[in-house]
Amino acid sequence: MLQITNLHASVGDVEILKGVDLQVNAGEVHAIMGPNGSGKSTLANVLAGNPSFTTTAGDATFEGESLLGMPPEDRARAGLFLCFQHPIEVPGVRLDHFMRAGFNAIRKSKGMDEYDVLKFDRLLNERVDVVEMDRNLTKRSVNEGFSGGEKKRNEVLQMAIFEPKLSILDEPDSGLDVDALRIVADGINQLRRPDNAIILVTHYQRILNYVVPDQVHVLIDGRIVRSGGKELALEVESRGYDHLGRPAEATQASG
Amino acid sequence: MTQRTATQEEAYLAASESFESNGASHDPAWARELRKDALDRFRELGFPTARRGNEEWKYTDVMPIARVPVRLGAADAAATVDAESVAQASLGAAQWPQLVFVNGRYSEALSSVDALPEGVTTVSLAEAMRSTPDLVQPHLARFAGYADNAFTALNTAFLHDGAFVHVARGLRVDDPIRLLFLSTGDGEETVAQPRVLIVAGEESSASVLEAYAGLSEGDHLTNAVTEIVVGAAARLDYYKVQRQPEQAYHVTNTHVAVERDSRFSSVNIDMGGRLTRNNLNLVTLDQDCSCYLTGFYMVTGRQHVDNQVIIDHAKPYTTSRELYKGILDGRSRSVFHGSIIVREGAVKVNANQVDKNLLLSDQAEADTKPAFWIYCDDVKCGHGAACGHMDPTALFYLRSRGLDERTARGLLTRAFLSEVIEGIANETLRGQIDGLVADTLREWLGDVG
């Protein structure tokens, strides 16, 4: 489904990804772990097409098509979804309107019928249960005044609505207390299917107790330094990242 | 009747002579006295210049305005306007009462005042000065001082036509009363100087929509003065929507005086005009009044819009909220100059002022300047000002959900104004204004869904 080969990416003049290789197949959950500044979020944003980042070398293909140069909306329409670490507040745009606009843009691009308000509301009423979200929250402006937990739940709700083939979850656990973490993780698990895949970026092992990964990769200083099964996450949890890579260089990198 | 003389000021003085001897000669003596006094003052003042040190006009050069040939609206201009053009230029619902003015002159044929409830007077000012001088004279030119404002002096020097709205004590009027000012002229320049006086009686509740639109291209100049008096415990919602052609010059001086326990709101919208200057002055005559002054402007190309808002908290326990937002594209420019005065002894005044601008291009420029003059300790005043481009992260967020860039930009731009639009109390108007914003953005950005 996703094939990343020797991917290099920068912000301005600073190179952050220094050659990432990764293959993700349908039905798999890959966890990407790493210390702060290792390039985890950059990888997530580069894959989703954030124009703030520039890819300088290598390639990333999604279902055989190169993502490089593809606008973010086209990636979304192809079935890629980024769950933001810090979801954006958009005052003045109602969440349900916003979701329907995106949902219909994706359907339209595939030549499918657009959903009217009634039909979309039915879908929404059903999917809010995935993250135990109050339906009234979707009538408010996007993320405006939402708590940290509500914002993260909202991201997973959108994932449930869009039903992407590949979800990239950028630290879905950050800022969550234990109860909120359980709800978000439950939501993610409900959306796991044999025909879709998840890349879960995280700093801590704890969410992996709930969302059990097929593979764990440790990213340090813009490169994957170790890959393994779910036990690698436990090793990181008990021993930290220092023994795995180049900590001195890693702390210099930003992003 | 185009006159070009040595200076534009002289042209206006000459025009005044023929004006006094023709259409306006039947006005009451006190009105003619007032005009004469204002004309003298205009002669002394001349048009303001943007020279250094003249803070009030620092960012806005009125020389193009002073160059518009003095061609005062003729009474027969309305004959060239049909009901369909009026309907197209109108906002609100067709059944709402409406006075229509063409180049500043009242047109009875184009107006519709059948729906007016008893107790509401909505007539041309010229008629009101003759028929109900006791209602008009005490308020006219009382708050719109012309001693140091050349445009107000000039308007007052030609004070004759315009609108008079009077809402009787205790009366509640649901539908907005509409005043529509049209400029037309087959590509020729015209000067319109309408005068509006709105008096909301004690414990009355009403809303007034003052709209400006152009039916033809041309260097139209509108120099309007509106005076509003809100009686004790009354509520008045005032909307001003300017959609003049792109070459038009639009100058307005609006003076609002609010009495005890009253509530006044204004929504000032500018979506047209080459050069627009709005002076909005509000004074609290007594305590416990609340005022909500909001507005937005959308400009592109080389349009220039300047809003000067002065709130004079002369009395204690008065509240004011100001929220202006601007969207600037092309090489347009906006100025917002908000002053809040809190007089000595005006304790517990609560005043807040916000002006925010969204720049859609690198060449657009927004100047925003808050000023506070506080002569009392026990007050609460705040302000916020911002000018910036669209947040790239927000844009990316929307695009990552499948929305194309143009749609995402349109959505974020509309959302930026929503705070002001949602504050429009009248639902019909709110929907129409939102639609106008969407139309404008579609023109600027392409289809925005």
HADDOCK unambig.tbl for C-alpha pairs under 7 A between the chains (distance, minus, plus):
assign (segid A and resid 48 and name CA) (segid B and resid 400 and name CA) 6.86 0.50 0.50
assign (segid A and resid 50 and name CA) (segid B and resid 396 and name CA) 6.19 0.50 0.50
assign (segid A and resid 72 and name CA) (segid B and resid 399 and name CA) 5.74 0.50 0.50
assign (segid A and resid 72 and name CA) (segid B and resid 400 and name CA) 5.24 0.50 0.50
assign (segid A and resid 73 and name CA) (segid B and resid 399 and name CA) 4.81 0.50 0.50
assign (segid A and resid 73 and name CA) (segid B and resid 400 and name CA) 5.37 0.50 0.50
assign (segid A and resid 73 and name CA) (segid B and resid 401 and name CA) 6.55 0.50 0.50
assign (segid A and resid 73 and name CA) (segid B and resid 402 and name CA) 4.21 0.50 0.50
assign (segid A and resid 73 and name CA) (segid B and resid 403 and name CA) 5.70 0.50 0.50
assign (segid A and resid 73 and name CA) (segid B and resid 404 and name CA) 5.69 0.50 0.50
assign (segid A and resid 74 and name CA) (segid B and resid 402 and name CA) 6.76 0.50 0.50
assign (segid A and resid 76 and name CA) (segid B and resid 400 and name CA) 5.74 0.50 0.50
assign (segid A and resid 76 and name CA) (segid B and resid 401 and name CA) 5.96 0.50 0.50
assign (segid A and resid 76 and name CA) (segid B and resid 402 and name CA) 5.05 0.50 0.50
assign (segid A and resid 77 and name CA) (segid B and resid 402 and name CA) 5.71 0.50 0.50
assign (segid A and resid 82 and name CA) (segid B and resid 400 and name CA) 6.98 0.50 0.50
assign (segid A and resid 88 and name CA) (segid B and resid 394 and name CA) 5.98 0.50 0.50
assign (segid A and resid 88 and name CA) (segid B and resid 397 and name CA) 6.85 0.50 0.50
assign (segid A and resid 91 and name CA) (segid B and resid 415 and name CA) 6.39 0.50 0.50
assign (segid A and resid 92 and name CA) (segid B and resid 415 and name CA) 4.33 0.50 0.50
assign (segid A and resid 92 and name CA) (segid B and resid 416 and name CA) 6.69 0.50 0.50
assign (segid A and resid 92 and name CA) (segid B and resid 418 and name CA) 5.32 0.50 0.50
assign (segid A and resid 92 and name CA) (segid B and resid 419 and name CA) 6.76 0.50 0.50
assign (segid A and resid 93 and name CA) (segid B and resid 415 and name CA) 5.74 0.50 0.50
assign (segid A and resid 102 and name CA) (segid B and resid 401 and name CA) 5.18 0.50 0.50
assign (segid A and resid 102 and name CA) (segid B and resid 402 and name CA) 4.99 0.50 0.50
assign (segid A and resid 102 and name CA) (segid B and resid 403 and name CA) 5.46 0.50 0.50
assign (segid A and resid 105 and name CA) (segid B and resid 402 and name CA) 5.85 0.50 0.50
assign (segid A and resid 105 and name CA) (segid B and resid 403 and name CA) 6.07 0.50 0.50
assign (segid A and resid 106 and name CA) (segid B and resid 402 and name CA) 5.64 0.50 0.50
